[in-house]
Amino acid sequence: MHISEGVLSAPVLITGAILSAAGIGIGLKKMRYDKIPEVAVLSSAFFVASLIHVPVGPSSIHLVLNGLLGILLGWMAFPSIFVALSLQALLFQFGGFTVLGVNTFNMALPALIAYVIFYPLVKRKNLFLTASAAFLAGMTGIAIGGILIAFALITTGESFTNVAKLILITHLPVMFIEGIITAFCVIFLKKVKPEILEVIR
C-alpha cells in the first residue's frame, strides 16, 4: 500500500505531510516512557509485515497490521508507522521520503479509526465480542487505508482511476487475512498479557 515517489501532486503531498505531522505530534505527546518498547516492537512487526510484497498487476499487496497497531497503540500508531515507513524508504526505497507523509497518514488514520470504534469492545470480558471487534478492526484498517490511497491517486489525476479501483479490489482478500491475524493476536494477548491492551486515551 505504499505510493511511490513521483506519482502524487504537490498539494496532496503537502496535505499528507501536514496531517501526518499533527498525528505524530499527538501520538508522541501520549507516549509514556514505559510504552516505548511496545511501540518499537510493533513498528518492527509493521516493518516486516509490509516488506513482503505480492505483485498484482501494476500494484502489489502485502500485510499492513495497522488495525492491530491501532487497537494496541491508539494515537501512538502514527509515530510507530512513521518510523517503520522511514526505515523502509531509507533501506529499501519502498515508498520514498517525499510521499512519507501521505503513506503514513493513509496507514495510521485507519489504525486510529479502528482504535476509536473497536477498542471499547475489545476491552469487554466476552472473548467472542473481543475476537469479533478485533477481526473488524483488522478489516477496517485495510479497507480505509485502501480508500485513502485511492482517494489520493484520484485527487492527483483522473488517469489513476483504474489503478485506484484495482488497489481496492486486490485488497479485499487482505482485509479478511488481516482480520483473522488481528483477532488471533488480540485474543492471545488478552489471555497471556492483558495489561498490554491498556491504551492511553
mmCIF file of the C-alpha atoms, coordinates in Angstrom:
data_MODEL
# 
_entry.id   MODEL 
# 
loop_
_atom_site.group_PDB 
_atom_site.id 
_atom_site.type_symbol 
_atom_site.label_atom_id 
_atom_site.label_alt_id 
_atom_site.label_comp_id 
_atom_site.label_asym_id 
_atom_site.label_entity_id 
_atom_site.label_seq_id 
_atom_site.pdbx_PDB_ins_code 
_atom_site.Cartn_x 
_atom_site.Cartn_y 
_atom_site.Cartn_z 
_atom_site.occupancy 
_atom_site.B_iso_or_equiv 
_atom_site.pdbx_formal_charge 
_atom_site.auth_seq_id 
_atom_site.auth_comp_id 
_atom_site.auth_asym_id 
_atom_site.auth_atom_id 
_atom_site.pdbx_PDB_model_num 
ATOM 1   C CA . MET A 1 1   ? 0.000   0.000   0.000   1.00 0.00 ? 1   MET A CA 1 
ATOM 2   C CA . HIS A 1 2   ? 2.988   2.264   -0.492  1.00 0.00 ? 2   HIS A CA 1 
ATOM 3   C CA . ILE A 1 3   ? 2.561   5.057   -3.001  1.00 0.00 ? 3   ILE A CA 1 
ATOM 4   C CA . SER A 1 4   ? 5.825   5.619   -4.855  1.00 0.00 ? 4   SER A CA 1 
ATOM 5   C CA . GLU A 1 5   ? 7.597   8.919   -5.358  1.00 0.00 ? 5   GLU A CA 1 
ATOM 6   C CA . GLY A 1 6   ? 6.753   10.982  -8.412  1.00 0.00 ? 6   GLY A CA 1 
ATOM 7   C CA . VAL A 1 7   ? 3.105   9.908   -8.541  1.00 0.00 ? 7   VAL A CA 1 
ATOM 8   C CA . LEU A 1 8   ? 1.172   12.381  -6.390  1.00 0.00 ? 8   LEU A CA 1 
ATOM 9   C CA . SER A 1 9   ? 0.676   16.099  -6.936  1.00 0.00 ? 9   SER A CA 1 
ATOM 10  C CA . ALA A 1 10  ? 2.296   18.694  -4.664  1.00 0.00 ? 10  ALA A CA 1 
ATOM 11  C CA . PRO A 1 11  ? -0.962  19.710  -2.889  1.00 0.00 ? 11  PRO A CA 1 
ATOM 12  C CA . VAL A 1 12  ? -1.666  16.061  -1.979  1.00 0.00 ? 12  VAL A CA 1 
ATOM 13  C CA . LEU A 1 13  ? 1.909   15.583  -0.719  1.00 0.00 ? 13  LEU A CA 1 
ATOM 14  C CA . ILE A 1 14  ? 1.804   18.757  1.382   1.00 0.00 ? 14  ILE A CA 1 
ATOM 15  C CA . THR A 1 15  ? -1.611  17.932  2.860   1.00 0.00 ? 15  THR A CA 1 
ATOM 16  C CA . GLY A 1 16  ? -0.463  14.418  3.767   1.00 0.00 ? 16  GLY A CA 1 
ATOM 17  C CA . ALA A 1 17  ? 2.705   15.750  5.387   1.00 0.00 ? 17  ALA A CA 1 
ATOM 18  C CA . ILE A 1 18  ? 0.807   18.305  7.493   1.00 0.00 ? 18  ILE A CA 1 
ATOM 19  C CA . LEU A 1 19  ? -1.832  15.818  8.658   1.00 0.00 ? 19  LEU A CA 1 
ATOM 20  C CA . SER A 1 20  ? 0.777   13.174  9.485   1.00 0.00 ? 20  SER A CA 1 
ATOM 21  C CA . ALA A 1 21  ? 2.900   15.691  11.410  1.00 0.00 ? 21  ALA A CA 1 
ATOM 22  C CA . ALA A 1 22  ? -0.150  16.576  13.513  1.00 0.00 ? 22  ALA A CA 1 
ATOM 23  C CA . GLY A 1 23  ? -0.912  12.903  14.175  1.00 0.00 ? 23  GLY A CA 1 
ATOM 24  C CA . ILE A 1 24  ? 2.721   12.140  15.068  1.00 0.00 ? 24  ILE A CA 1 
ATOM 25  C CA . GLY A 1 25  ? 2.807   15.100  17.441  1.00 0.00 ? 25  GLY A CA 1 
ATOM 26  C CA . ILE A 1 26  ? -0.310  13.922  19.294  1.00 0.00 ? 26  ILE A CA 1 
ATOM 27  C CA . GLY A 1 27  ? 0.986   10.341  19.336  1.00 0.00 ? 27  GLY A CA 1 
ATOM 28  C CA . LEU A 1 28  ? 4.344   11.399  20.830  1.00 0.00 ? 28  LEU A CA 1 
ATOM 29  C CA . LYS A 1 29  ? 2.570   13.509  23.448  1.00 0.00 ? 29  LYS A CA 1 
ATOM 30  C CA . LYS A 1 30  ? 0.559   10.474  24.570  1.00 0.00 ? 30  LYS A CA 1 
ATOM 31  C CA . MET A 1 31  ? 3.568   8.119   24.594  1.00 0.00 ? 31  MET A CA 1 
ATOM 32  C CA . ARG A 1 32  ? 4.804   7.257   28.087  1.00 0.00 ? 32  ARG A CA 1 
ATOM 33  C CA . TYR A 1 33  ? 8.372   6.001   28.614  1.00 0.00 ? 33  TYR A CA 1 
ATOM 34  C CA . ASP A 1 34  ? 7.140   2.518   29.535  1.00 0.00 ? 34  ASP A CA 1 
ATOM 35  C CA . LYS A 1 35  ? 5.239   2.299   26.228  1.00 0.00 ? 35  LYS A CA 1 
ATOM 36  C CA . ILE A 1 36  ? 8.307   2.963   24.062  1.00 0.00 ? 36  ILE A CA 1 
ATOM 37  C CA . PRO A 1 37  ? 9.432   -0.713  23.898  1.00 0.00 ? 37  PRO A CA 1 
ATOM 38  C CA . GLU A 1 38  ? 5.914   -1.777  22.873  1.00 0.00 ? 38  GLU A CA 1 
ATOM 39  C CA . VAL A 1 39  ? 5.807   0.900   20.171  1.00 0.00 ? 39  VAL A CA 1 
ATOM 40  C CA . ALA A 1 40  ? 9.233   -0.227  18.944  1.00 0.00 ? 40  ALA A CA 1 
ATOM 41  C CA . VAL A 1 41  ? 8.177   -3.886  18.758  1.00 0.00 ? 41  VAL A CA 1 
ATOM 42  C CA . LEU A 1 42  ? 5.015   -3.037  16.837  1.00 0.00 ? 42  LEU A CA 1 
ATOM 43  C CA . SER A 1 43  ? 6.990   -0.772  14.489  1.00 0.00 ? 43  SER A CA 1 
ATOM 44  C CA . SER A 1 44  ? 9.217   -3.768  13.783  1.00 0.00 ? 44  SER A CA 1 
ATOM 45  C CA . ALA A 1 45  ? 6.184   -6.000  13.157  1.00 0.00 ? 45  ALA A CA 1 
ATOM 46  C CA . PHE A 1 46  ? 4.737   -3.426  10.764  1.00 0.00 ? 46  PHE A CA 1 
ATOM 47  C CA . PHE A 1 47  ? 8.142   -3.054  9.066   1.00 0.00 ? 47  PHE A CA 1 
ATOM 48  C CA . VAL A 1 48  ? 8.469   -6.795  8.424   1.00 0.00 ? 48  VAL A CA 1 
ATOM 49  C CA . ALA A 1 49  ? 4.820   -7.471  7.534   1.00 0.00 ? 49  ALA A CA 1 
ATOM 50  C CA . SER A 1 50  ? 4.623   -4.678  4.949   1.00 0.00 ? 50  SER A CA 1 
ATOM 51  C CA . LEU A 1 51  ? 8.001   -5.532  3.468   1.00 0.00 ? 51  LEU A CA 1 
ATOM 52  C CA . ILE A 1 52  ? 6.830   -8.721  1.742   1.00 0.00 ? 52  ILE A CA 1 
ATOM 53  C CA . HIS A 1 53  ? 5.041   -7.659  -1.434  1.00 0.00 ? 53  HIS A CA 1 
ATOM 54  C CA . VAL A 1 54  ? 2.982   -9.873  -3.728  1.00 0.00 ? 54  VAL A CA 1 
ATOM 55  C CA . PRO A 1 55  ? 2.753   -8.275  -7.227  1.00 0.00 ? 55  PRO A CA 1 
ATOM 56  C CA . VAL A 1 56  ? -0.789  -7.876  -8.579  1.00 0.00 ? 56  VAL A CA 1 
ATOM 57  C CA . GLY A 1 57  ? -0.912  -6.108  -11.950 1.00 0.00 ? 57  GLY A CA 1 
ATOM 58  C CA . PRO A 1 58  ? 0.689   -2.650  -11.735 1.00 0.00 ? 58  PRO A CA 1 
ATOM 59  C CA . SER A 1 59  ? 0.271   -2.684  -7.952  1.00 0.00 ? 59  SER A CA 1 
ATOM 60  C CA . SER A 1 60  ? 1.177   -5.100  -5.143  1.00 0.00 ? 60  SER A CA 1 
ATOM 61  C CA . ILE A 1 61  ? -0.398  -6.317  -1.918  1.00 0.00 ? 61  ILE A CA 1 
ATOM 62  C CA . HIS A 1 62  ? 1.087   -7.046  1.486   1.00 0.00 ? 62  HIS A CA 1 
ATOM 63  C CA . LEU A 1 63  ? 0.100   -7.294  5.121   1.00 0.00 ? 63  LEU A CA 1 
ATOM 64  C CA . VAL A 1 64  ? -0.104  -3.984  6.992   1.00 0.00 ? 64  VAL A CA 1 
ATOM 65  C CA . LEU A 1 65  ? -1.282  -4.797  10.548  1.00 0.00 ? 65  LEU A CA 1 
ATOM 66  C CA . ASN A 1 66  ? -2.460  -1.218  11.048  1.00 0.00 ? 66  ASN A CA 1 
ATOM 67  C CA . GLY A 1 67  ? -5.711  -2.409  12.645  1.00 0.00 ? 67  GLY A CA 1 
ATOM 68  C CA . LEU A 1 68  ? -3.689  -4.305  15.244  1.00 0.00 ? 68  LEU A CA 1 
ATOM 69  C CA . LEU A 1 69  ? -1.423  -1.309  15.819  1.00 0.00 ? 69  LEU A CA 1 
ATOM 70  C CA . GLY A 1 70  ? -4.479  0.867   16.284  1.00 0.00 ? 70  GLY A CA 1 
ATOM 71  C CA . ILE A 1 71  ? -6.002  -1.436  18.922  1.00 0.00 ? 71  ILE A CA 1 
ATOM 72  C CA . LEU A 1 72  ? -2.698  -1.689  20.833  1.00 0.00 ? 72  LEU A CA 1 
ATOM 73  C CA . LEU A 1 73  ? -1.368  1.862   20.412  1.00 0.00 ? 73  LEU A CA 1 
ATOM 74  C CA . GLY A 1 74  ? -4.208  4.290   19.659  1.00 0.00 ? 74  GLY A CA 1 
ATOM 75  C CA . TRP A 1 75  ? -2.708  7.660   18.646  1.00 0.00 ? 75  TRP A CA 1 
ATOM 76  C CA . MET A 1 76  ? 0.797   6.213   19.097  1.00 0.00 ? 76  MET A CA 1 
ATOM 77  C CA . ALA A 1 77  ? 0.236   4.276   15.854  1.00 0.00 ? 77  ALA A CA 1 
ATOM 78  C CA . PHE A 1 78  ? 1.168   7.478   13.999  1.00 0.00 ? 78  PHE A CA 1 
ATOM 79  C CA . PRO A 1 79  ? 4.814   7.680   15.213  1.00 0.00 ? 79  PRO A CA 1 
ATOM 80  C CA . SER A 1 80  ? 5.105   3.881   15.138  1.00 0.00 ? 80  SER A CA 1 
ATOM 81  C CA . ILE A 1 81  ? 4.086   3.639   11.461  1.00 0.00 ? 81  ILE A CA 1 
ATOM 82  C CA . PHE A 1 82  ? 6.121   6.740   10.570  1.00 0.00 ? 82  PHE A CA 1 
ATOM 83  C CA . VAL A 1 83  ? 9.319   5.172   11.928  1.00 0.00 ? 83  VAL A CA 1 
ATOM 84  C CA . ALA A 1 84  ? 8.723   1.890   10.075  1.00 0.00 ? 84  ALA A CA 1 
ATOM 85  C CA . LEU A 1 85  ? 7.962   3.637   6.768   1.00 0.00 ? 85  LEU A CA 1 
ATOM 86  C CA . SER A 1 86  ? 11.013  5.896   7.169   1.00 0.00 ? 86  SER A CA 1 
ATOM 87  C CA . LEU A 1 87  ? 13.279  2.873   7.592   1.00 0.00 ? 87  LEU A CA 1 
ATOM 88  C CA . GLN A 1 88  ? 11.700  1.137   4.588   1.00 0.00 ? 88  GLN A CA 1 
ATOM 89  C CA . ALA A 1 89  ? 12.266  4.247   2.456   1.00 0.00 ? 89  ALA A CA 1 
ATOM 90  C CA . LEU A 1 90  ? 15.850  4.591   3.713   1.00 0.00 ? 90  LEU A CA 1 
ATOM 91  C CA . LEU A 1 91  ? 16.906  0.946   3.491   1.00 0.00 ? 91  LEU A CA 1 
ATOM 92  C CA . PHE A 1 92  ? 14.834  -0.448  0.608   1.00 0.00 ? 92  PHE A CA 1 
ATOM 93  C CA . GLN A 1 93  ? 13.487  2.613   -1.267  1.00 0.00 ? 93  GLN A CA 1 
ATOM 94  C CA . PHE A 1 94  ? 9.897   1.460   -0.631  1.00 0.00 ? 94  PHE A CA 1 
ATOM 95  C CA . GLY A 1 95  ? 7.609   4.447   -0.996  1.00 0.00 ? 95  GLY A CA 1 
ATOM 96  C CA . GLY A 1 96  ? 10.016  7.333   -0.586  1.00 0.00 ? 96  GLY A CA 1 
ATOM 97  C CA . PHE A 1 97  ? 10.653  10.379  1.559   1.00 0.00 ? 97  PHE A CA 1 
ATOM 98  C CA . THR A 1 98  ? 8.545   12.821  -0.445  1.00 0.00 ? 98  THR A CA 1 
ATOM 99  C CA . VAL A 1 99  ? 5.469   10.572  -0.026  1.00 0.00 ? 99  VAL A CA 1 
ATOM 100 C CA . LEU A 1 100 ? 6.255   9.636   3.560   1.00 0.00 ? 100 LEU A CA 1 
ATOM 101 C CA . GLY A 1 101 ? 3.607   11.973  4.938   1.00 0.00 ? 101 GLY A CA 1 
ATOM 102 C CA . VAL A 1 102 ? 0.865   10.630  2.658   1.00 0.00 ? 102 VAL A CA 1 
ATOM 103 C CA . ASN A 1 103 ? 1.827   6.989   3.204   1.00 0.00 ? 103 ASN A CA 1 
ATOM 104 C CA . THR A 1 104 ? 1.957   7.488   6.978   1.00 0.00 ? 104 THR A CA 1 
ATOM 105 C CA . PHE A 1 105 ? -1.449  9.159   7.010   1.00 0.00 ? 105 PHE A CA 1 
ATOM 106 C CA . ASN A 1 106 ? -3.004  6.502   4.745   1.00 0.00 ? 106 ASN A CA 1 
ATOM 107 C CA . MET A 1 107 ? -1.997  3.720   7.151   1.00 0.00 ? 107 MET A CA 1 
ATOM 108 C CA . ALA A 1 108 ? -2.107  5.490   10.531  1.00 0.00 ? 108 ALA A CA 1 
ATOM 109 C CA . LEU A 1 109 ? -5.504  7.177   10.249  1.00 0.00 ? 109 LEU A CA 1 
ATOM 110 C CA . PRO A 1 110 ? -7.278  3.811   9.660   1.00 0.00 ? 110 PRO A CA 1 
ATOM 111 C CA . ALA A 1 111 ? -5.416  2.491   12.707  1.00 0.00 ? 111 ALA A CA 1 
ATOM 112 C CA . LEU A 1 112 ? -6.766  5.368   14.772  1.00 0.00 ? 112 LEU A CA 1 
ATOM 113 C CA . ILE A 1 113 ? -10.289 4.879   13.439  1.00 0.00 ? 113 ILE A CA 1 
ATOM 114 C CA . ALA A 1 114 ? -10.112 1.158   14.269  1.00 0.00 ? 114 ALA A CA 1 
ATOM 115 C CA . TYR A 1 115 ? -9.000  2.114   17.783  1.00 0.00 ? 115 TYR A CA 1 
ATOM 116 C CA . VAL A 1 116 ? -11.820 4.624   18.318  1.00 0.00 ? 116 VAL A CA 1 
ATOM 117 C CA . ILE A 1 117 ? -14.539 2.261   17.081  1.00 0.00 ? 117 ILE A CA 1 
ATOM 118 C CA . PHE A 1 118 ? -13.393 -1.147  18.303  1.00 0.00 ? 118 PHE A CA 1 
ATOM 119 C CA . TYR A 1 119 ? -11.133 -0.608  21.327  1.00 0.00 ? 119 TYR A CA 1 
ATOM 120 C CA . PRO A 1 120 ? -14.060 -0.281  23.781  1.00 0.00 ? 120 PRO A CA 1 
ATOM 121 C CA . LEU A 1 121 ? -15.422 -3.622  22.516  1.00 0.00 ? 121 LEU A CA 1 
ATOM 122 C CA . VAL A 1 122 ? -12.018 -5.331  22.648  1.00 0.00 ? 122 VAL A CA 1 
ATOM 123 C CA . LYS A 1 123 ? -11.804 -4.439  26.353  1.00 0.00 ? 123 LYS A CA 1 
ATOM 124 C CA . ARG A 1 124 ? -15.003 -6.331  27.200  1.00 0.00 ? 124 ARG A CA 1 
ATOM 125 C CA . LYS A 1 125 ? -14.730 -9.625  29.108  1.00 0.00 ? 125 LYS A CA 1 
ATOM 126 C CA . ASN A 1 126 ? -16.648 -11.585 26.465  1.00 0.00 ? 126 ASN A CA 1 
ATOM 127 C CA . LEU A 1 127 ? -13.985 -13.289 24.309  1.00 0.00 ? 127 LEU A CA 1 
ATOM 128 C CA . PHE A 1 128 ? -16.326 -13.717 21.337  1.00 0.00 ? 128 PHE A CA 1 
ATOM 129 C CA . LEU A 1 129 ? -17.067 -9.990  21.370  1.00 0.00 ? 129 LEU A CA 1 
ATOM 130 C CA . THR A 1 130 ? -13.356 -9.242  21.703  1.00 0.00 ? 130 THR A CA 1 
ATOM 131 C CA . ALA A 1 131 ? -12.455 -11.521 18.794  1.00 0.00 ? 131 ALA A CA 1 
ATOM 132 C CA . SER A 1 132 ? -15.239 -10.084 16.614  1.00 0.00 ? 132 SER A CA 1 
ATOM 133 C CA . ALA A 1 133 ? -14.193 -6.492  17.358  1.00 0.00 ? 133 ALA A CA 1 
ATOM 134 C CA . ALA A 1 134 ? -10.516 -7.297  16.682  1.00 0.00 ? 134 ALA A CA 1 
ATOM 135 C CA . PHE A 1 135 ? -11.443 -9.016  13.400  1.00 0.00 ? 135 PHE A CA 1 
ATOM 136 C CA . LEU A 1 136 ? -13.421 -5.973  12.275  1.00 0.00 ? 136 LEU A CA 1 
ATOM 137 C CA . ALA A 1 137 ? -10.578 -3.681  13.389  1.00 0.00 ? 137 ALA A CA 1 
ATOM 138 C CA . GLY A 1 138 ? -8.158  -5.589  11.154  1.00 0.00 ? 138 GLY A CA 1 
ATOM 139 C CA . MET A 1 139 ? -10.554 -5.378  8.212   1.00 0.00 ? 139 MET A CA 1 
ATOM 140 C CA . THR A 1 140 ? -11.232 -1.697  8.844   1.00 0.00 ? 140 THR A CA 1 
ATOM 141 C CA . GLY A 1 141 ? -7.523  -0.846  8.821   1.00 0.00 ? 141 GLY A CA 1 
ATOM 142 C CA . ILE A 1 142 ? -7.084  -2.268  5.319   1.00 0.00 ? 142 ILE A CA 1 
ATOM 143 C CA . ALA A 1 143 ? -10.424 -1.068  3.941   1.00 0.00 ? 143 ALA A CA 1 
ATOM 144 C CA . ILE A 1 144 ? -9.994  2.576   4.972   1.00 0.00 ? 144 ILE A CA 1 
ATOM 145 C CA . GLY A 1 145 ? -6.312  2.504   4.018   1.00 0.00 ? 145 GLY A CA 1 
ATOM 146 C CA . GLY A 1 146 ? -7.253  1.335   0.520   1.00 0.00 ? 146 GLY A CA 1 
ATOM 147 C CA . ILE A 1 147 ? -9.920  4.036   0.231   1.00 0.00 ? 147 ILE A CA 1 
ATOM 148 C CA . LEU A 1 148 ? -7.455  6.752   1.313   1.00 0.00 ? 148 LEU A CA 1 
ATOM 149 C CA . ILE A 1 149 ? -4.859  5.578   -1.218  1.00 0.00 ? 149 ILE A CA 1 
ATOM 150 C CA . ALA A 1 150 ? -7.483  5.507   -3.967  1.00 0.00 ? 150 ALA A CA 1 
ATOM 151 C CA . PHE A 1 151 ? -8.618  8.996   -2.955  1.00 0.00 ? 151 PHE A CA 1 
ATOM 152 C CA . ALA A 1 152 ? -5.038  10.323  -3.025  1.00 0.00 ? 152 ALA A CA 1 
ATOM 153 C CA . LEU A 1 153 ? -4.494  8.882   -6.508  1.00 0.00 ? 153 LEU A CA 1 
ATOM 154 C CA . ILE A 1 154 ? -7.810  10.114  -7.928  1.00 0.00 ? 154 ILE A CA 1 
ATOM 155 C CA . THR A 1 155 ? -7.220  13.565  -6.398  1.00 0.00 ? 155 THR A CA 1 
ATOM 156 C CA . THR A 1 156 ? -3.903  13.719  -8.245  1.00 0.00 ? 156 THR A CA 1 
ATOM 157 C CA . GLY A 1 157 ? -5.418  12.878  -11.619 1.00 0.00 ? 157 GLY A CA 1 
ATOM 158 C CA . GLU A 1 158 ? -8.279  11.006  -13.293 1.00 0.00 ? 158 GLU A CA 1 
ATOM 159 C CA . SER A 1 159 ? -5.726  8.860   -15.135 1.00 0.00 ? 159 SER A CA 1 
ATOM 160 C CA . PHE A 1 160 ? -5.193  6.991   -11.851 1.00 0.00 ? 160 PHE A CA 1 
ATOM 161 C CA . THR A 1 161 ? -8.860  5.998   -11.520 1.00 0.00 ? 161 THR A CA 1 
ATOM 162 C CA . ASN A 1 162 ? -8.359  2.464   -12.862 1.00 0.00 ? 162 ASN A CA 1 
ATOM 163 C CA . VAL A 1 163 ? -5.286  1.942   -10.655 1.00 0.00 ? 163 VAL A CA 1 
ATOM 164 C CA . ALA A 1 164 ? -7.274  3.141   -7.640  1.00 0.00 ? 164 ALA A CA 1 
ATOM 165 C CA . LYS A 1 165 ? -10.069 0.644   -8.415  1.00 0.00 ? 165 LYS A CA 1 
ATOM 166 C CA . LEU A 1 166 ? -7.508  -2.153  -8.802  1.00 0.00 ? 166 LEU A CA 1 
ATOM 167 C CA . ILE A 1 167 ? -5.948  -1.335  -5.441  1.00 0.00 ? 167 ILE A CA 1 
ATOM 168 C CA . LEU A 1 168 ? -9.345  -1.535  -3.721  1.00 0.00 ? 168 LEU A CA 1 
ATOM 169 C CA . ILE A 1 169 ? -10.245 -4.846  -5.380  1.00 0.00 ? 169 ILE A CA 1 
ATOM 170 C CA . THR A 1 170 ? -6.888  -6.543  -4.766  1.00 0.00 ? 170 THR A CA 1 
ATOM 171 C CA . HIS A 1 171 ? -7.002  -5.687  -1.075  1.00 0.00 ? 171 HIS A CA 1 
ATOM 172 C CA . LEU A 1 172 ? -10.341 -7.408  -0.434  1.00 0.00 ? 172 LEU A CA 1 
ATOM 173 C CA . PRO A 1 173 ? -8.684  -10.765 0.459   1.00 0.00 ? 173 PRO A CA 1 
ATOM 174 C CA . VAL A 1 174 ? -6.075  -8.917  2.536   1.00 0.00 ? 174 VAL A CA 1 
ATOM 175 C CA . MET A 1 175 ? -8.922  -7.466  4.624   1.00 0.00 ? 175 MET A CA 1 
ATOM 176 C CA . PHE A 1 176 ? -10.029 -10.938 5.730   1.00 0.00 ? 176 PHE A CA 1 
ATOM 177 C CA . ILE A 1 177 ? -6.463  -12.142 6.356   1.00 0.00 ? 177 ILE A CA 1 
ATOM 178 C CA . GLU A 1 178 ? -5.693  -9.066  8.473   1.00 0.00 ? 178 GLU A CA 1 
ATOM 179 C CA . GLY A 1 179 ? -8.950  -9.533  10.363  1.00 0.00 ? 179 GLY A CA 1 
ATOM 180 C CA . ILE A 1 180 ? -8.030  -13.103 11.278  1.00 0.00 ? 180 ILE A CA 1 
ATOM 181 C CA . ILE A 1 181 ? -4.458  -12.159 12.291  1.00 0.00 ? 181 ILE A CA 1 
ATOM 182 C CA . THR A 1 182 ? -5.664  -9.224  14.388  1.00 0.00 ? 182 THR A CA 1 
ATOM 183 C CA . ALA A 1 183 ? -8.303  -11.323 16.161  1.00 0.00 ? 183 ALA A CA 1 
ATOM 184 C CA . PHE A 1 184 ? -5.777  -14.079 16.903  1.00 0.00 ? 184 PHE A CA 1 
ATOM 185 C CA . CYS A 1 185 ? -3.169  -11.636 18.260  1.00 0.00 ? 185 CYS A CA 1 
ATOM 186 C CA . VAL A 1 186 ? -5.644  -9.722  20.434  1.00 0.00 ? 186 VAL A CA 1 
ATOM 187 C CA . ILE A 1 187 ? -7.163  -12.879 21.956  1.00 0.00 ? 187 ILE A CA 1 
ATOM 188 C CA . PHE A 1 188 ? -3.679  -14.268 22.621  1.00 0.00 ? 188 PHE A CA 1 
ATOM 189 C CA . LEU A 1 189 ? -2.521  -11.034 24.296  1.00 0.00 ? 189 LEU A CA 1 
ATOM 190 C CA . LYS A 1 190 ? -5.734  -10.801 26.331  1.00 0.00 ? 190 LYS A CA 1 
ATOM 191 C CA . LYS A 1 191 ? -5.055  -14.267 27.757  1.00 0.00 ? 191 LYS A CA 1 
ATOM 192 C CA . VAL A 1 192 ? -1.304  -14.010 28.420  1.00 0.00 ? 192 VAL A CA 1 
ATOM 193 C CA . LYS A 1 193 ? -0.645  -10.273 28.877  1.00 0.00 ? 193 LYS A CA 1 
ATOM 194 C CA . PRO A 1 194 ? -3.907  -8.327  29.210  1.00 0.00 ? 194 PRO A CA 1 
ATOM 195 C CA . GLU A 1 195 ? -2.174  -5.186  30.509  1.00 0.00 ? 195 GLU A CA 1 
ATOM 196 C CA . ILE A 1 196 ? -0.747  -4.604  27.007  1.00 0.00 ? 196 ILE A CA 1 
ATOM 197 C CA . LEU A 1 197 ? -4.271  -3.771  25.866  1.00 0.00 ? 197 LEU A CA 1 
ATOM 198 C CA . GLU A 1 198 ? -4.296  -0.701  28.115  1.00 0.00 ? 198 GLU A CA 1 
ATOM 199 C CA . VAL A 1 199 ? -4.012  2.345   25.850  1.00 0.00 ? 199 VAL A CA 1 
ATOM 200 C CA . ILE A 1 200 ? -3.702  5.944   26.989  1.00 0.00 ? 200 ILE A CA 1 
ATOM 201 C CA . ARG A 1 201 ? -6.688  7.918   25.742  1.00 0.00 ? 201 ARG A CA 1 
# 
